Amino acid sequence: MIPILGGFPILHDLFPRIDFAAIGSITGDQYASTFDINVKGALFTLQKALSLLPHGASILWNASMAGAKGIPAFSVYSASKAAVRSFARSWTMDLKHRKIRVNAISREAMETPGWVALGGTPCSANSYVLRA
């Protein structure tokens, strides 16, 4: 989880819980599992790793463009990724005294086994988000 790359310690994690449901059909279990993995996972991963991160380390979270755009049936996932982005902003200030950088990358969808399992195609991964 904390590889040494050219002498720069980095914490990088990906919390990929996606469970699509439109408002009116979202279950408590879908909400809880998405937030437990995507939000709670980010919080407690960093909290546990803090003692291992030296002064000047880098923390990189994978957020999502879904956290900034309205996409049908993505509301719970989108909210969880917006929370990760918000964590990055707040933790930047919390860790400023240690010169630890915290960034969240919010890229477009990309083809992954999970995307394909949901019925996405190589070209639809990017075009879906762009249409939203």
Secondary structure, DSSP 8 states (H G I E B T S, - for coil): ---EETTEEEEEE---------TTS--HHHHHHHHIIIIIHHHHHHHHHGGG--TT-EEEEE--GGGTS--TT-HHHHHHHHHHHHHHHHHHHHTGGGT-EEEEE-------HHHHHTT--HHHHHHHHHH-
